Amino acid sequence: MIIALGAWLLVSCAPSVSVTVVSEATARLDSLVLVGTIGPRHLRDLAPLESLRVSIEIPGEDMLQLRGRLAGRALPRPFGTYVEPGAQVRIAVLPDGSQKITTRLPGEAR
């Protein structure tokens, strides 16, 4: 029991960022990749109005960007968003392919 709790604490304390990708589009999103200095993280395709949450381990500060395609056309590349361990990011892909990114860093009020 104590060993299991210790292992859970180690895993849950790994430096990570929670990222939620939300499709507000009416077409399928595919070839989705979160890109940062740690390398690419490939995501599954999203149907219209579907969402996906992933946890990405990062060693420190980073810049994340979502790339992919909407109805066969490349998403416009946004500047991206600054993240650090413990951050929570929401990336909404709008019907025109643009992205609305909301980032909450650790210690920020809700």
DSSP file (Angstrom, degrees, kcal/mol; ACC not computed):
  #  RESIDUE AA STRUCTURE BP1 BP2  ACC     N-H-->O    O-->H-N    N-H-->O    O-->H-N    TCO  KAPPA ALPHA  PHI   PSI    X-CA   Y-CA   Z-CA
    1    1 A M     >        0   0    0      0, 0.0     4,-2.2     0, 0.0     5,-0.2   0.000 360.0 360.0 360.0 -48.2    0.0    0.0    0.0
    2    2 A I  H  >  +     0   0    0      1,-0.2     4,-2.5     2,-0.2     5,-0.2   0.887 360.0  51.0 -65.6 -39.1    2.7    2.5    1.0
    3    3 A I  H  > S+     0   0    0      2,-0.2     4,-2.5     1,-0.2    -1,-0.2   0.918 109.9  49.8 -64.5 -42.6    4.8    1.6   -2.1
    4    4 A A  H  > S+     0   0    0      2,-0.2     4,-2.4     1,-0.2    -2,-0.2   0.908 111.5  48.8 -62.4 -42.0    1.8    2.1   -4.4
    5    5 A L  H  X S+     0   0    0     -4,-2.2     4,-2.4     2,-0.2    -1,-0.2   0.913 111.2  50.0 -63.9 -42.9    1.1    5.5   -2.8
    6    6 A G  H  X S+     0   0    0     -4,-2.5     4,-2.0     2,-0.2    -2,-0.2   0.901 111.2  48.4 -62.3 -41.7    4.8    6.5   -3.2
    7    7 A A  H  X S+     0   0    0     -4,-2.5     4,-2.3     2,-0.2    -1,-0.2   0.903 110.9  51.3 -64.9 -41.2    4.7    5.5   -6.8
    8    8 A W  H  X S+     0   0    0     -4,-2.4     4,-2.9     1,-0.2    -2,-0.2   0.908 109.2  50.4 -62.4 -42.1    1.5    7.4   -7.4
    9    9 A L  H  X S+     0   0    0     -4,-2.4     4,-1.2     2,-0.2    -1,-0.2   0.894 110.0  50.2 -63.8 -40.1    3.0   10.5   -5.8
   10   10 A L  H  < S+     0   0    0     -4,-2.0     4,-0.3     2,-0.2    -1,-0.2   0.921 114.7  43.4 -63.8 -43.6    6.1   10.3   -8.0
   11   11 A V  H >< S+     0   0    0     -4,-2.3     3,-1.2     1,-0.2    -2,-0.2   0.924 114.4  49.0 -68.6 -43.8    4.0   10.0  -11.2
   12   12 A S  H 3< S+     0   0    0     -4,-2.9    -1,-0.2     1,-0.3    -2,-0.2   0.696 109.7  53.5 -71.6 -16.8    1.5   12.7  -10.2
   13   13 A C  T 3< S+     0   0    0     -4,-1.2    -1,-0.3    -5,-0.2    -2,-0.2   0.432  76.6 122.5 -96.8   0.2    4.4   15.1   -9.3
   14   14 A A  S <  S-     0   0    0     -3,-1.2     2,-0.4    -4,-0.3    -3,-0.0  -0.389  79.4-100.5 -60.3 137.1    6.2   14.8  -12.7
   15   15 A P        +     0   0    0      0, 0.0    43,-2.1     0, 0.0     2,-0.3  -0.457  66.1 149.8 -65.1 117.5    6.4   18.2  -14.2
   16   16 A S  E     -A   57   0A   0     -2,-0.4    70,-3.8    41,-0.3     2,-0.4  -0.927  42.7-133.9-146.0 168.6    3.7   18.4  -16.8
   17   17 A V  E     -A   56   0A   0     39,-2.4    39,-2.8    -2,-0.3     2,-0.6  -0.985  19.9-137.3-124.3 135.0    1.2   20.7  -18.6
   18   18 A S  E     -Ab  55  88A   0     69,-2.3    71,-3.2    -2,-0.4     2,-0.5  -0.843  24.5-172.1 -93.3 123.9   -2.5   19.8  -19.0
   19   19 A V  E     -Ab  54  89A   0     35,-3.2    35,-2.9    -2,-0.6     2,-0.5  -0.973   9.8-169.1-122.8 126.8   -3.7   20.6  -22.6
   20   20 A T  E     -Ab  53  90A   0     69,-2.8    71,-3.2    -2,-0.5     2,-0.5  -0.969   5.5-163.0-112.9 124.3   -7.3   20.5  -23.7
   21   21 A V  E     -Ab  52  91A   0     31,-3.0    31,-2.1    -2,-0.5     2,-0.5  -0.935   9.3-169.8-107.2 126.5   -7.9   20.8  -27.4
   22   22 A V  E     -Ab  51  92A   0     69,-2.9    71,-3.0    -2,-0.5     2,-0.7  -0.965  15.0-145.5-121.3 127.8  -11.5   21.6  -28.3
   23   23 A S  E     + b   0  93A   0     27,-2.9    26,-0.3    -2,-0.5    71,-0.1  -0.836  24.9 166.5 -92.2 114.3  -13.0   21.5  -31.8
   24   24 A E        +     0   0    0     69,-2.8    -1,-0.1    -2,-0.7    70,-0.1   0.197  50.9 107.1-102.5  11.6  -15.6   24.2  -32.3
   25   25 A A  S    S-     0   0    0     68,-0.3    24,-0.7    69,-0.2     4,-0.1  -0.391  72.0-136.2 -87.4 164.9  -15.4   23.5  -36.1
   26   26 A T  S    S+     0   0    0     69,-0.2     2,-0.3    22,-0.2    -1,-0.1   0.340  85.9  63.2-101.3   3.9  -18.0   21.8  -38.2
   27   27 A A  S    S-     0   0    0     20,-0.1    22,-0.2    68,-0.1    -2,-0.2  -0.821  96.3 -83.8-123.5 165.5  -15.4   19.7  -40.1
   28   28 A R        -     0   0    0     -2,-0.3    43,-2.0    20,-0.1     2,-0.5  -0.420  32.9-143.7 -70.3 139.0  -12.9   17.0  -38.9
   29   29 A L  E     +DE  46  70B   0     17,-2.9    17,-2.3    41,-0.2     2,-0.3  -0.903  31.2 166.9 -99.1 129.7   -9.5   18.1  -37.4
   30   30 A D  E     + E   0  69B   0     39,-2.5    39,-2.9    -2,-0.5     3,-0.1  -0.875  46.4  37.7-138.9 173.7   -6.7   15.7  -38.4
   31   31 A S  E    S+     0   0B   0     -2,-0.3     2,-0.3    37,-0.2    -1,-0.1   0.832  75.4 179.2  54.4  36.5   -2.9   15.4  -38.4
   32   32 A L  E     +     0   0B   0     11,-0.3    11,-2.7    -3,-0.2     2,-0.4  -0.508   7.1 172.0 -75.4 132.5   -2.9   17.2  -35.0
   33   33 A V  E     -FE  42  67B   0     34,-2.5    34,-2.7    -2,-0.3     2,-0.6  -0.992  27.3-145.9-141.5 129.4    0.4   17.8  -33.4
   34   34 A L  E     -FE  41  66B   0      7,-2.6     7,-2.4    -2,-0.4     2,-0.4  -0.870  27.0-161.3 -90.8 126.0    1.4   19.8  -30.3
   35   35 A V  E     +FE  40  65B   0     30,-3.0    30,-1.8    -2,-0.6     2,-0.3  -0.921  24.5 138.6-116.7 133.9    4.9   21.2  -31.0
   36   36 A G  E >   -F   39   0B   0      3,-0.6     3,-1.7    -2,-0.4    28,-0.1  -0.865  68.5 -78.9-152.3-175.0    7.3   22.5  -28.4
   37   37 A T  T 3  S+     0   0    0      1,-0.3    27,-0.1    -2,-0.3    25,-0.0   0.714 125.0  64.1 -68.3 -17.8   11.0   22.4  -27.6
   38   38 A I  T 3  S-     0   0    0      1,-0.3    -1,-0.3    19,-0.0    19,-0.0   0.535 118.3-102.4 -80.7  -5.3   10.5   18.9  -26.2
   39   39 A G  E <   -F   36   0B   0     -3,-1.7    -3,-0.6     2,-0.0    -1,-0.3  -0.486  53.6 -38.8 109.7 177.3    9.5   17.7  -29.7
   40   40 A P  E     -F   35   0B   0      0, 0.0     2,-0.5     0, 0.0    -5,-0.2  -0.487  40.3-159.6 -81.1 147.0    6.2   16.9  -31.3
   41   41 A R  E     -F   34   0B   0     -7,-2.4    -7,-2.6    -2,-0.2     2,-0.2  -0.949  17.6-144.2-123.8 108.1    3.3   15.1  -29.5
   42   42 A H  E     -F   33   0B   0     -2,-0.5     2,-0.3    -9,-0.2    -9,-0.2  -0.522  16.7-162.6 -76.4 135.9    0.9   13.5  -32.1
   43   43 A L        -     0   0    0    -11,-2.7   -11,-0.3    -2,-0.2   -12,-0.1  -0.772  22.6-101.3-114.7 160.0   -2.8   13.6  -31.1
   44   44 A R        -     0   0    0     -2,-0.3    -1,-0.1     1,-0.1   -15,-0.0  -0.364  48.6 -88.8 -74.3 160.4   -5.7   11.7  -32.5
   45   45 A D        -     0   0    0     -2,-0.1     2,-0.4   -14,-0.1   -15,-0.2  -0.295  39.9-139.4 -64.9 153.9   -8.2   13.2  -34.9
   46   46 A L  B     -D   29   0B   0    -17,-2.3   -17,-2.9    -3,-0.1     3,-0.1  -0.974   4.3-141.0-121.2 131.8  -11.1   15.2  -33.6
   47   47 A A    >   -     0   0    0     -2,-0.4     3,-1.9   -19,-0.2   -24,-0.2  -0.379  51.9 -66.3 -75.3 164.1  -14.6   15.0  -34.9
   48   48 A P  T 3  S+     0   0    0      0, 0.0    -1,-0.2     0, 0.0   -22,-0.2  -0.288 123.2   7.2 -53.6 135.5  -16.6   18.3  -35.0
   49   49 A L  T 3  S+     0   0    0    -24,-0.7     2,-0.2   -26,-0.3   -25,-0.1   0.632 101.2 129.1  65.8  18.4  -17.4   19.6  -31.5
   50   50 A E    <   -     0   0    0     -3,-1.9   -27,-2.9   -28,-0.0     2,-0.3  -0.646  40.7-157.0 -98.0 158.4  -15.2   16.9  -29.9
   51   51 A S  E     -A   22   0A   0    -29,-0.2     2,-0.3    -2,-0.2   -29,-0.2  -0.905   6.6-163.7-133.7 164.8  -12.5   17.6  -27.3
   52   52 A L  E     -A   21   0A   0    -31,-2.1   -31,-3.0    -2,-0.3     2,-0.4  -0.993   5.1-156.4-148.5 137.1   -9.4   15.8  -26.1
   53   53 A R  E     +A   20   0A   0     -2,-0.3     2,-0.3   -33,-0.2   -33,-0.2  -0.973  17.3 173.2-119.8 132.0   -7.3   16.3  -22.9
   54   54 A V  E     -A   19   0A   0    -35,-2.9   -35,-3.2    -2,-0.4     2,-0.5  -0.942  25.3-138.0-132.6 155.7   -3.6   15.3  -22.7
   55   55 A S  E     -A   18   0A   0     -2,-0.3     2,-0.5   -37,-0.2   -37,-0.2  -0.969  19.4-163.8-113.2 128.2   -0.9   15.7  -20.2
   56   56 A I  E     -A   17   0A   0    -39,-2.8   -39,-2.4    -2,-0.5     2,-0.3  -0.952  14.6-135.3-117.5 123.0    2.6   16.6  -21.5
   57   57 A E  E     +A   16   0A   0     -2,-0.5   -41,-0.3   -41,-0.3   -43,-0.0  -0.598  29.2 175.8 -76.0 131.7    5.7   16.2  -19.4
   58   58 A I        -     0   0    0    -43,-2.1     4,-0.1    -2,-0.3     3,-0.0  -0.995  31.3-144.8-135.9 143.3    8.0   19.2  -19.6
   59   59 A P  S    S-     0   0    0      0, 0.0     2,-0.2     0, 0.0    -1,-0.1   0.706  76.1 -39.7 -80.0 -18.8   11.2   19.8  -17.8
   60   60 A G  S    S-     0   0    0      1,-0.1    23,-0.0   -45,-0.1     0, 0.0  -0.797 103.0  -2.4-172.7-148.0   10.7   23.6  -17.5
   61   61 A E        +     0   0    0     -2,-0.2     2,-0.3    23,-0.1    23,-0.2  -0.302  65.3 160.6 -65.1 148.3    9.5   26.6  -19.5
   62   62 A D  E     -H   83   0C   0     21,-2.3    21,-2.7    -4,-0.1     2,-0.4  -0.948  37.8-122.4-156.8 172.8    8.4   25.9  -23.0
   63   63 A M  E     -H   82   0C   0     -2,-0.3     2,-0.4    19,-0.2   -26,-0.3  -0.997  28.3-159.2-125.8 124.4    6.3   27.3  -25.9
   64   64 A L  E     -H   81   0C   0     17,-2.6    17,-2.1    -2,-0.4     2,-0.3  -0.831  10.5-179.2-109.4 145.5    3.5   25.1  -27.3
   65   65 A Q  E     -E   35   0B   0    -30,-1.8   -30,-3.0    -2,-0.4     2,-0.5  -0.994  20.2-138.3-138.0 142.1    1.8   25.3  -30.7
   66   66 A L  E     +E   34   0B   0     -2,-0.3     2,-0.3   -32,-0.2   -32,-0.2  -0.905  25.4 178.4-102.6 127.5   -1.0   23.3  -32.2
   67   67 A R  E     +E   33   0B   0    -34,-2.7   -34,-2.5    -2,-0.5     2,-0.3  -0.894  22.4 101.5-122.1 156.1   -0.6   22.3  -35.8
   68   68 A G  E     -     0   0B   0     -2,-0.3     7,-2.9   -36,-0.2     2,-0.4  -0.989  58.5 -73.7 164.6-162.1   -2.9   20.2  -38.0
   69   69 A R  E     -EG  30  74B   0    -39,-2.9   -39,-2.5    -2,-0.3     2,-0.5  -0.969  19.8-158.4-132.5 146.5   -5.5   20.3  -40.7
   70   70 A L  E >  S-EG  29  73B   0      3,-2.9     3,-1.9    -2,-0.4   -41,-0.2  -0.988  86.1 -17.7-122.7 118.4   -9.2   21.3  -40.8
   71   71 A A  T 3  S-     0   0    0    -43,-2.0    -1,-0.1    -2,-0.5   -42,-0.1   0.864 130.9 -51.1  52.5  39.1  -11.2   19.8  -43.7
   72   72 A G  T 3  S+     0   0    0    -44,-0.3     2,-0.4     1,-0.2    -1,-0.3   0.393 117.2 109.1  84.9  -3.9   -7.9   19.1  -45.5
   73   73 A R  E <  S-G   70   0B   0     -3,-1.9    -3,-2.9     1,-0.0    -1,-0.2  -0.875  75.2-106.1-109.6 139.7   -6.4   22.6  -45.1
   74   74 A A  E     -G   69   0B   0     -2,-0.4    -5,-0.3    -5,-0.2     3,-0.1  -0.321  35.8-114.9 -61.6 138.4   -3.5   23.5  -42.8
   75   75 A L        -     0   0    0     -7,-2.9    -7,-0.2     1,-0.1    23,-0.1  -0.493  37.1-101.0 -67.8 142.2   -4.5   25.4  -39.7
   76   76 A P        -     0   0    0      0, 0.0    -1,-0.1     0, 0.0    23,-0.1  -0.442  42.3-114.6 -60.2 139.6   -3.0   28.9  -39.6
   77   77 A R        -     0   0    0     -2,-0.1   -10,-0.1    -3,-0.1     2,-0.1  -0.695  31.4-154.3 -84.5 116.4    0.0   28.7  -37.3
   78   78 A P        -     0   0    0      0, 0.0     3,-0.1     0, 0.0    -3,-0.0  -0.318  30.8-105.8 -78.9 169.7   -0.5   30.8  -34.2
   79   79 A F        -     0   0    0      1,-0.2     2,-0.2    -2,-0.1    -2,-0.0   0.876  61.0-135.1 -59.9 -37.5    2.3   32.3  -32.2
   80   80 A G        -     0   0    0      2,-0.0     2,-0.4   -17,-0.0   -15,-0.2  -0.647  17.3 -81.7 108.5-170.1    1.7   29.6  -29.5
   81   81 A T  E     -H   64   0C   0    -17,-2.1   -17,-2.6    -2,-0.2     2,-0.3  -0.998  28.4-118.6-140.5 141.9    1.5   29.9  -25.8
   82   82 A Y  E     +H   63   0C   0     -2,-0.4     2,-0.3   -19,-0.2   -19,-0.2  -0.581  39.4 177.5 -74.7 135.6    4.1   30.1  -23.0
   83   83 A V  E     -H   62   0C   0    -21,-2.7   -21,-2.3    -2,-0.3    22,-0.1  -0.947  16.0-178.0-136.7 160.2    3.8   27.2  -20.5
   84   84 A E    >   -     0   0    0     -2,-0.3     3,-2.2   -23,-0.2   -23,-0.1  -0.942  52.5 -61.0-146.4 163.8    5.6   25.9  -17.4
   85   85 A P  T 3  S+     0   0    0      0, 0.0   -68,-0.2     0, 0.0     3,-0.1  -0.189 124.6  25.3 -51.7 134.3    5.0   22.8  -15.3
   86   86 A G  T 3  S+     0   0    0    -70,-3.8   -69,-0.2     1,-0.3     2,-0.0   0.318  89.9 137.4  93.6  -7.2    1.6   22.9  -13.7
   87   87 A A    <   -     0   0    0     -3,-2.2   -69,-2.3   -71,-0.3     2,-0.4  -0.334  43.9-146.4 -71.3 154.1    0.1   25.1  -16.4
   88   88 A Q  E     -bC  18 104A   0     16,-2.5    16,-3.0   -71,-0.2     2,-0.4  -0.994  17.0-170.4-122.5 126.9   -3.4   24.4  -17.9
   89   89 A V  E     -bC  19 103A   0    -71,-3.2   -69,-2.8    -2,-0.4     2,-0.5  -0.943  11.5-167.9-122.3 137.1   -4.0   25.2  -21.5
   90   90 A R  E     -bC  20 102A   0     12,-2.8    12,-2.7    -2,-0.4     2,-0.6  -0.990   5.6-171.9-122.6 122.0   -7.2   25.2  -23.6
   91   91 A I  E     -bC  21 101A   0    -71,-3.2   -69,-2.9    -2,-0.5     2,-0.6  -0.949   3.3-168.7-116.0 111.7   -6.9   25.5  -27.3
   92   92 A A  E     -bC  22 100A   0      8,-2.6     8,-2.6    -2,-0.6     2,-0.7  -0.883  11.4-149.7-100.3 124.7  -10.2   26.0  -29.1
   93   93 A V  E     -bC  23  99A   0    -71,-3.0   -69,-2.8    -2,-0.6   -68,-0.3  -0.860  20.3-147.1 -94.7 116.3  -10.1   25.5  -32.9
   94   94 A L    >   -     0   0    0      4,-2.9     3,-2.5    -2,-0.7   -69,-0.2  -0.286  28.8 -96.0 -81.4 165.7  -12.8   27.8  -34.4
   95   95 A P  T 3  S+     0   0    0      0, 0.0   -69,-0.2     0, 0.0    -1,-0.1   0.768 125.2  52.1 -55.3 -28.4  -14.8   27.1  -37.5
   96   96 A D  T 3  S-     0   0    0      2,-0.1     3,-0.1   -71,-0.1   -26,-0.1   0.437 121.5-106.0 -88.1   1.8  -12.4   29.2  -39.7
   97   97 A G  S <  S+     0   0    0     -3,-2.5   -72,-0.0     1,-0.3    -1,-0.0   0.259  79.1 130.0  94.0 -12.2   -9.4   27.3  -38.4
   98   98 A S        -     0   0    0    -23,-0.1    -4,-2.9    -5,-0.1     2,-0.4  -0.293  52.2-128.2 -70.5 164.0   -8.1   30.0  -36.2
   99   99 A Q  E     -C   93   0A   0     -6,-0.2     2,-0.6    -3,-0.1    -6,-0.2  -0.934  12.3-157.0-122.2 137.8   -7.3   29.2  -32.6
  100  100 A K  E     -C   92   0A   0     -8,-2.6    -8,-2.6    -2,-0.4     2,-0.5  -0.958  21.9-165.5-109.5 114.5   -8.3   30.7  -29.3
  101  101 A I  E     -C   91   0A   0     -2,-0.6     2,-0.5   -10,-0.2   -10,-0.2  -0.886  10.5-175.3-110.4 126.9   -5.7   29.8  -26.7
  102  102 A T  E     -C   90   0A   0    -12,-2.7   -12,-2.8    -2,-0.5     2,-0.4  -0.984   7.1-173.0-119.8 125.6   -6.3   30.3  -22.9
  103  103 A T  E     -C   89   0A   0     -2,-0.5     2,-0.5   -14,-0.2   -14,-0.2  -0.971  10.6-168.4-123.7 131.4   -3.4   29.5  -20.5
  104  104 A R  E     -C   88   0A   0    -16,-3.0   -16,-2.5    -2,-0.4     3,-0.1  -0.968  15.1-154.9-117.8 116.0   -3.5   29.4  -16.8
  105  105 A L    >   -     0   0    0     -2,-0.5     3,-2.0   -18,-0.2   -18,-0.1  -0.501  35.6 -81.3 -85.7 156.4   -0.1   29.3  -15.1
  106  106 A P  T 3  S+     0   0    0      0, 0.0    -1,-0.1     0, 0.0     3,-0.1  -0.273 117.2  22.7 -55.9 138.2    0.5   27.9  -11.7
  107  107 A G  T 3  S+     0   0    0      1,-0.3     2,-0.2    -3,-0.1    -2,-0.0   0.317  90.5 128.3  88.0  -9.5   -0.4   30.3   -8.9
  108  108 A E    <   -     0   0    0     -3,-2.0    -1,-0.3     1,-0.1     2,-0.1  -0.577  64.2-112.3 -79.5 143.3   -2.8   32.4  -11.1
  109  109 A A              0   0    0     -2,-0.2    -4,-0.1     1,-0.1    -1,-0.1  -0.406 360.0 360.0 -69.5 149.9   -6.2   33.0   -9.7
  110  110 A R              0   0    0     -2,-0.1    -1,-0.1    -6,-0.0    -2,-0.0   0.474 360.0 360.0 -74.8 360.0   -9.1   31.4  -11.5
